[in-house]
Amino acid sequence: MQSLFDRLGKAATSAATNAASKAEEMREINKLKSERNDLKSEYTVTKKKLAEYVFKQYQDGELTDSALVEFCDKMQELRDEIDELGREIDAVRAEYEEKASDRAEERL
């Protein structure tokens, strides 16, 4: 009977040790993932600042690298299209607001 209790005790100790080890592993992995995510965020911010810097040089006519100028030309085209779509959205919104206002007046 004593050996059964010894085996159960050893099994429980082993299970507890394994659980503690797994918890430590997960803690370390989560710490590293957090650090990696912080670095990814910093990388994204830095990349954005670089793009803004290069685009500012482009707008000021100071950019001479033809590959960068080509990218900036594309960015400018995209910005122009985005602005145009914004104006179209505003126009559609205004049109529908006017129609809604007319319908409301008709009900009165």
Backbone as numpy.savetxt, mean C-alpha at the origin, in Angstrom:
# Nx Ny Nz CAx CAy CAz Cx Cy Cz
3.28 -48.84 37.47 2.46 -47.65 37.47 3.33 -46.39 37.47
4.43 -46.49 38.21 5.34 -45.36 38.28 5.90 -45.02 36.89
6.22 -46.02 36.08 6.78 -45.75 34.77 5.76 -45.07 33.86
4.48 -45.40 34.04 3.43 -44.73 33.27 3.41 -43.24 33.60
3.49 -42.92 34.89 3.51 -41.52 35.30 4.78 -40.81 34.84
5.89 -41.54 34.86 7.14 -40.97 34.35 7.03 -40.65 32.87
6.46 -41.58 32.12 6.30 -41.35 30.67 5.35 -40.21 30.40
4.25 -40.16 31.15 3.29 -39.06 30.98 3.94 -37.73 31.34
4.72 -37.72 32.39 5.41 -36.50 32.80 6.41 -36.04 31.75
7.16 -37.01 31.21 8.13 -36.67 30.16 7.41 -36.17 28.90
6.28 -36.80 28.57 5.52 -36.37 27.39 4.97 -34.96 27.59
4.48 -34.69 28.80 3.95 -33.35 29.09 5.06 -32.32 29.04
6.21 -32.66 29.60 7.36 -31.75 29.57 7.81 -31.50 28.14
7.86 -32.55 27.35 8.26 -32.43 25.96 7.27 -31.56 25.19
5.98 -31.76 25.43 4.95 -30.97 24.74 5.07 -29.50 25.14
5.30 -29.24 26.41 5.45 -27.86 26.88 6.68 -27.21 26.27
7.76 -27.96 26.21 8.99 -27.45 25.61 8.78 -27.14 24.13
8.11 -28.05 23.44 7.82 -27.83 22.01 6.93 -26.60 21.82
5.93 -26.45 22.67 5.02 -25.30 22.57 5.78 -24.01 22.82
6.65 -24.00 23.82 7.44 -22.81 24.12 8.38 -22.49 22.97
8.97 -23.53 22.39 9.88 -23.34 21.26 9.13 -22.76 20.06
7.94 -23.30 19.80 7.13 -22.81 18.68 6.72 -21.36 18.91
6.35 -21.03 20.14 5.96 -19.65 20.47 7.14 -18.70 20.25
8.34 -19.13 20.65 9.54 -18.31 20.45 9.82 -18.13 18.96
9.66 -19.21 18.20 9.87 -19.14 16.75 8.90 -18.14 16.13
7.63 -18.22 16.50 6.62 -17.31 15.94 6.90 -15.87 16.34
7.34 -15.66 17.59 7.68 -14.31 18.03 8.81 -13.73 17.19
9.84 -14.52 16.97 10.99 -14.07 16.18 10.59 -13.80 14.73
9.79 -14.68 14.16 9.33 -14.49 12.78 8.49 -13.22 12.67
7.58 -13.02 13.61 6.74 -11.82 13.59 7.55 -10.54 13.74
8.60 -10.60 14.57 9.49 -9.45 14.74 10.19 -9.14 13.42
10.70 -10.17 12.76 11.39 -9.98 11.48 10.42 -9.49 10.40
9.21 -10.02 10.39 8.21 -9.56 9.41 7.88 -8.08 9.63
7.78 -7.69 10.87 7.50 -6.29 11.19 8.63 -5.39 10.70
9.86 -5.80 10.95 11.02 -5.03 10.47 11.01 -4.96 8.95
10.70 -6.08 8.29 10.65 -6.10 6.82 9.57 -5.15 6.31
8.40 -5.16 6.94 7.32 -4.27 6.52 7.69 -2.80 6.71
8.40 -2.49 7.81 8.87 -1.12 8.02 9.82 -0.70 6.91
10.73 -1.60 6.54 11.68 -1.29 5.46 10.98 -1.13 4.12
9.97 -1.97 3.86 9.21 -1.84 2.62 8.51 -0.48 2.55
7.96 -0.06 3.67 7.29 1.25 3.72 8.29 2.37 3.46
9.44 2.29 4.08 10.48 3.30 3.89 10.95 3.30 2.44
11.09 2.12 1.86 11.49 2.00 0.45 10.46 2.68 -0.45
9.18 2.44 -0.20 8.12 3.03 -1.01 8.14 4.55 -0.90
8.32 5.06 0.30 8.37 6.51 0.50 9.57 7.10 -0.23
10.72 6.44 -0.12 11.93 6.92 -0.79 11.78 6.90 -2.30
11.18 5.83 -2.82 10.96 5.73 -4.26 10.04 6.85 -4.74
9.01 7.13 -3.97 8.08 8.21 -4.33 8.79 9.56 -4.33
9.63 9.79 -3.33 10.37 11.06 -3.26 11.31 11.19 -4.45
11.94 10.09 -4.83 12.83 10.11 -5.99 12.05 10.46 -7.25
10.91 9.82 -7.42 10.08 10.10 -8.60 9.63 11.56 -8.62
9.24 12.07 -7.47 8.82 13.47 -7.40 9.98 14.41 -7.73
11.16 14.08 -7.25 12.35 14.89 -7.53 12.66 14.92 -9.02
12.66 13.74 -9.63 12.95 13.64 -11.06 11.88 14.37 -11.87
10.62 14.20 -11.50 9.54 14.84 -12.23 9.61 16.36 -12.08
10.02 16.84 -10.92 10.20 18.29 -10.72 11.29 18.80 -11.63
12.39 18.05 -11.76 13.45 18.45 -12.69 12.91 18.50 -14.11
12.10 17.54 -14.47 11.47 17.48 -15.80 10.61 18.72 -16.02
9.79 19.06 -15.05 8.92 20.22 -15.19 9.71 21.52 -15.29
10.85 21.56 -14.61 11.69 22.76 -14.65 12.61 22.80 -15.86
12.53 21.78 -16.72 13.36 21.73 -17.92 14.80 21.39 -17.64
15.10 20.80 -16.51 16.48 20.51 -16.11 16.87 19.06 -16.34
15.94 18.24 -16.79 16.21 16.81 -16.95 16.79 16.57 -18.34
17.95 15.89 -18.38 18.62 15.67 -19.66 18.67 14.20 -20.06
18.48 13.30 -19.13 18.52 11.87 -19.42 17.30 11.50 -20.26
17.54 11.03 -21.48 16.42 10.78 -22.41 15.47 9.69 -21.91
15.98 8.69 -21.23 15.11 7.63 -20.71 14.19 8.20 -19.63
14.75 9.03 -18.77 13.93 9.65 -17.73 12.92 10.63 -18.32
13.34 11.36 -19.33 12.42 12.29 -20.01 11.25 11.51 -20.60
11.54 10.36 -21.19 10.48 9.53 -21.77 9.48 9.08 -20.70
9.99 8.65 -19.56 9.10 8.26 -18.46 8.27 9.46 -17.99
8.92 10.59 -17.88 8.22 11.79 -17.41 7.17 12.26 -18.43
7.49 12.13 -19.73 6.50 12.45 -20.76 5.25 11.59 -20.56
5.47 10.31 -20.32 4.35 9.39 -20.10 3.58 9.78 -18.84
4.31 10.10 -17.79 3.65 10.53 -16.56 2.80 11.78 -16.79
3.33 12.71 -17.56 2.60 13.94 -17.84 1.33 13.63 -18.65
1.46 12.75 -19.63 0.27 12.34 -20.41 -0.78 11.72 -19.49
-0.35 10.85 -18.59 -1.28 10.21 -17.67 -1.92 11.24 -16.74
-1.13 12.18 -16.24 -1.70 13.24 -15.39 -2.73 14.05 -16.15
-2.43 14.38 -17.40 -3.37 15.15 -18.21 -4.67 14.38 -18.42
-4.55 13.08 -18.70 -5.75 12.25 -18.88 -6.55 12.14 -17.58
-5.84 12.00 -16.46 -6.51 11.94 -15.16 -7.26 13.24 -14.89
-6.60 14.36 -15.17 -7.26 15.66 -14.98 -8.49 15.81 -15.86
-8.37 15.37 -17.11 -9.50 15.46 -18.04 -10.66 14.60 -17.54
-10.38 13.40 -17.10 -11.44 12.55 -16.56 -12.06 13.17 -15.32
-11.27 13.84 -14.52 -11.80 14.54 -13.34 -12.77 15.63 -13.75
-12.42 16.36 -14.79 -13.33 17.40 -15.29 -14.61 16.78 -15.84
-14.50 15.66 -16.56 -15.68 14.97 -17.08 -16.57 14.48 -15.94
-15.96 13.95 -14.90 -16.72 13.49 -13.74 -17.48 14.66 -13.12
-16.79 15.78 -12.96 -17.44 16.97 -12.40 -18.61 17.43 -13.27
-18.43 17.38 -14.59 -19.49 17.79 -15.51 -20.70 16.86 -15.41
-20.45 15.57 -15.37 -21.55 14.60 -15.26 -22.25 14.78 -13.92
-21.49 14.96 -12.87 -22.07 15.15 -11.54 -22.95 16.40 -11.53
-22.45 17.48 -12.12 -23.22 18.73 -12.17 -24.49 18.55 -12.99
-24.39 17.83 -14.10 -25.55 17.58 -14.96 -26.63 16.81 -14.19
-26.22 15.77 -13.49 -27.19 14.97 -12.75 -27.76 15.73 -11.56
-26.95 16.56 -10.93 -27.47 17.39 -9.83 -28.50 18.38 -10.35
-28.24 18.94 -11.53 -29.19 19.87 -12.13 -30.49 19.17 -12.47
-30.39 17.96 -13.04 -31.59 17.19 -13.37 -32.37 16.84 -12.10
-31.66 16.46 -11.06 -32.32 16.13 -9.79 -33.01 17.34 -9.21
-32.38 18.50 -9.33 -32.97 19.73 -8.84 -34.23 20.08 -9.64
-34.17 19.88 -10.98 -35.34 20.14 -11.83 -36.49 19.22 -11.47
-36.19 17.95 -11.22 -37.25 16.99 -10.85 -37.87 17.36 -9.50
-37.04 17.82 -8.60 -37.55 18.23 -7.28 -38.46 19.42 -7.41
-38.11 20.35 -8.28 -38.95 21.54 -8.50 -40.27 21.15 -9.16
-40.23 20.16 -10.05 -41.45 19.70 -10.73 -42.42 19.10 -9.73
-41.92 18.47 -8.71 -42.78 17.82 -7.72 -43.51 18.83 -6.86
-42.95 20.01 -6.76 -43.56 21.03 -5.90 -44.71 21.63 -6.61
